[in-house]
Amino acid sequence: MNRSVCRRFEQPSTRCDRPLILEASRPSPKIADQLKYMVIQGNVFVVSLAFADLVVAFYPYPLVLYALFHDGWALGNTQCMVSGFLMGLSVIGSIFNITGIAVNRYCYICHSFSYSRLYSYRNTLLFVALIWVLTVLAIIPNFFVGSLRYDPRVYSCTFAQNVSSSYTAAVVVVHFLVPIAVVTFCYLRIWVLVIQVRRKVKTEESLRLRPSDLRNFITMFVVFVLFAICWAPLNLIGLAVAIDPSRVAHRIPEWLFVVSYFMAYFNSCLNAIIYGLLNRNFRNEYKRIVTSVWVTRLFVTETSRAATDARSMRSKQSPPPPLNNNDSVRDRTNK
């Protein structure tokens, strides 16, 4: 254990928060400087992960609801392909971005002297671009294999595990097992160093581990663990089908596949919750957003109510309409 690692922990902590609001990152006099700081510090990977989580919410999920309400797919094959492509883009983009975050944190802690050179402003943007290029390249073979199909069990166009056993096995290995192995290695190394630093603190007071650093690592580690838990059942089913499709495919209960499928795609909704629970910056931002929305809604409601009351008061206070000649004659006659 070298002193560079300990000195890295002494530096101000890097926020690895999913930036729903950019104020969660450190402020800068200029927006360009702030964005550059965020890119250099690796937060851009978290922004990329947030984008991957949001992709399914904008297009595929509404189509799933449409198919559910109509008890089938009625939007044509083109919409099915687009929906399946975007769903794959979100899933593979998520796991590749989680892998990129783990590698970034590993370099930040374990190779502190090389971090600034490896993750310069230009290199970091290139790494993020590479993640999305690899994501698109990983999805394209589905169009040639014909594995993007409508599945009536889950009311969505998704990856069909029984189309090609060899391709399904390759998908599970490349898109799940290999990234999981890389992320596991990175976080194990980080935790080993964290434990070593904490032990060294007892004998050397000048070396201190900042609690904020540890909280950030725990946050990203929890994101990874939940991703693995949510996606493991569906990938294990796919691997079992790929190994022996003739015997396994028809033996898998429909309820098990449906639960595994929706548990996997529910993972996209969890990251924001995790950040809100484990990160103080995000809790504050969530409170600010909710308060702003509530105050705005309350202001609009009160303004509308005041305008309605004002119109009502004016109508009550308005003078009676003037009498015409016929009304005057009628009044004199009555008298």
N, C-alpha and C positions, 0 to 999 in steps of 0.2 A: 504493500500500500504506500503510494508516494504522497508527498505533501501537496502536489498539484491538485489532487482530487479534493483534499481537505480545503485548500484555498478556494476551489471552485464552489464549495458549499458556503464559504464565507461571503461570496459575492452576493449582490442583490438577486433575489429569486427571479426566475423566468416564469412568466405566467403562461401555462399551457392550456388556458381555458378556451372553450369553444366560444368564439366572440360573436354572440348574437348582437351585442352592442360593442362597438369598438372602444368605448370608454373603459372597458375592462382591461385593455392594454394600457401601458404607461403613457401618460400624455406627453405631447411634444408641441413646441411652438407652431410648427407647421404640419399640416396633414401629411404631406409627402414624407417628412422626416418620421412621423409616427408610423406610417405604413412601412417604410423602410426598416425601422426598428423592429416592427412586428415580423417582417419577413426574415430578417437576420436571426432573430431569437427563436424561430421555429413555429411561431403561432400560426403561420400561414398554412401549415399542415392541418391544424385544427379547423381553420376556416374551410379548407378543402373537404375535410371529413363532414363538417356541417352541411356543405353543399350536397355531398353524396347522400346524406340522410334526407334532405329535402326533395331530391329528385322524384322519389316515388310519390310524394304527397301532391305534386303538381299535376301529374298526368295518370300514372297507372292506378292509384287508389280510387280516384273518382270513377274510372272505368270499371273497376271491380264492383263498386256500389251500383253502377248502372246495370251490369250483368246480373247482380244479385236481385235487383228489383224486377228485372225482366226474365229472371230464371233461365238465363242463357246468354250467349254472345250474339249480339245483333248488330255489330259495328263493322263487320267485314274483316277480311284477312289482313289488309294493310294496317288498320288500327291495332290488330292483334300483334303484328310484328313490331310496330313502334312501341306498344306497351311492354312487350317482352324485352325489347332492347333496352328501354329505359330502366326496367326493373333490374336487369342484369348490370346495367351501368351503375346503379345505386349499390347493389350488393357487392360487386367486385371492387368498385371504387372505395367502399367502406373498408373492406379488409386490407386493400393495398395502402390506404391512407393510415390505418391503424398500424400497419407494418412500418410505414415511413415515420410515424411519430415515435415508435419504439426505437428505431435505428437512430433517429435524431436525439432522443434522450440518452441513448447509450453513448453516442459520441460526445454529448455535452458533459456527461459525468466521467466516463472512462477514458476519454481522449481530449481532455480539456484544452491542452495546448494546441491541438490540431483543429479544434472545433471552428474557430473563426475563419480558418482557411478553407475547411471543407464546406462550411455552411455560410459562405459569403452571400451577399444580396443576389448576385447573379446565379450562383450555384443552387441556392435554395429554390429560386423560381424554376430553374431547369429541373430540379428533382421533382417538384410538384407537377410540372408539365410531363415529365417522364411517367409519373404514376398514372396520369390520365391517358397517355398514349398506350401504355401497357393494358390499361383497363379496356379501352376500345378494341385493341388487338385481341384481347382474350374473349370478347363477345362475338366478334365477326365470324368465327368458325360455326357458330350456331346456325347461321343462315345457310351454310353449305351442308351441314348435317341434317338440317330440318328439325331441330330439337326445340324450337320455340313454337309451342302449340297451346291451344285453349284446353284447360283442364276443368271439367265441370265440377270436380270435387271442391275446388277452391275458387271457382268463378273468376279465373284470371288466366291470361296468357303468360306462360312461364316455361321454365326449362323442363322438358319431358325426360325423365330419367331412363325410360325403357326404350328409347329410340336406338341408341348405340351404347352397348356396354363398355366398350373400350374408351369412347369419348366421355362417358359419365365418370369412369375411373380417373381419367386424366383431369377432368374438371375438379373432382374432389381433392386430388393430390395437389394440383397447381394452385387452385383457388382457395383451398382451406388448410390442408395439412402442412404444406411448405410455409405459408405465412405464419401459421400458428407456431411452428417450430422456431422460426426466426424471432418472432416476438417473445416467445418463452425464453430463448437464450438471452435476448437483450435485457429483459426485466430481471432474470435471475442474476445476471452480472451486476445490474444496478443495485439489487437488494443486498448482494454480497458486499459491495462497496459501502452501502449505507450502514450495514451492521458493523463493518470494520471501523468506519468513522465514528460511530456511536461508542464503540469500545475504546477508541483512542481518546475520546473526549475525557474519559475518566482519569487519564494519566497526563493529559496535556490540555490545560485550560484554554490555551490560545486557539485551539481548533474547535470550532463549534458548528453544529448542523442546524441550519435554520428550519424552524417548523414549517414555514411556507414551502420550502423545497420538498420536504417530505410529503406534505399534503398534495402537491402537484403530481408527484410520482404515484401516490396512492390513487388519485383521481384517474389518471390514465391507465393504471393497472386495473382498476375496477371496470373501466370501459372495455378493456381487452377481455377480461374474465367473463363479463356478461355477453359479449359478442360470441365467445367460444361456447358458452352454455346455450345460448339461443340457437346457434347454427349447428351445433354438434348433432342433434337428433336427425335433422333433415339430411345432413351429409353422410351420416352413418347409414341411413336408409338407402341413399343413392349408391354408396359403396357396396352394400349388401346386394342390391339389385345388379350392379355391374359385375360382381363376382359370379353370381349364378342367377341370371335373369329368369330362366325357365321355371325354377323352383321357388324363388324368393318373391318375385314380383306379385303373384296372385295371393301370397300368404300374408302380406302386410295389411293389417286392418285399415280400413278407410279412415276411421277416426284418428288412428295414430299418425297417418300421413297429414291429415288436415290440421291436427294440433301442432305437429312439428313445423308445418309450413307457416301457419300464422304466428307461431312463437318466433320463428326466424325473422319474419318481416316486421314483427313488433319491436325488434331490436332498434329499428330506426327511430322509434319514439323515446327510447330510454336515455340516450346520451344527454339530452337537455336536462332531464330529471336528475341524472347523476351529477352533472356540473352544478345544478342548483343546490343539491344536498351537500356536496363536499367542498364547494368553493365559495368563499365569502364574497368575492367580486360578483359572481353571478347571482348570488342571493340578493345582493344590493341592487343589481341591475333589474332582476325580476320584480323586486318591490317597486323600483322606480317606474318600470313599464306599467305594472298593474295600477299604481297610483296615478300615473299620467292618464291612462285610459279611463280610469274611474272618474278623475276630476274633470276630464274633457266631457265625458258623458253626462256627469252631473251638471256641468256648466251649460251644455246644450239643452238639457231637460229644463233647468231653471229659466234659461232664456226663453224657451218656447212657452213655458207656463206664464212667465211675466208678460210676454207679448199677448197671449190669450186673455189674461186678466185685464190688460190695458184696453184691448178691443171691447171686452165685455163692459168695462166701466164707461167707455165712451158711448157705447150704445145705450146705456142706462141714463146717462146725463145729457143726451142729445135733446134739444127742444122739440116739442110736438110740431108736426107739419102745419103750415099755415092753412087757415080756412079759406075755401073758395066761396064764390058768391052764393051758390046753392046752399052751402052749409050755413052761411050767415042768415039767409032767409028762413031756413028751417029752424034755427035757434030762436029767431024773433017770433015765429009762428007758435012754437012750443010755449014761449013765455006768455 
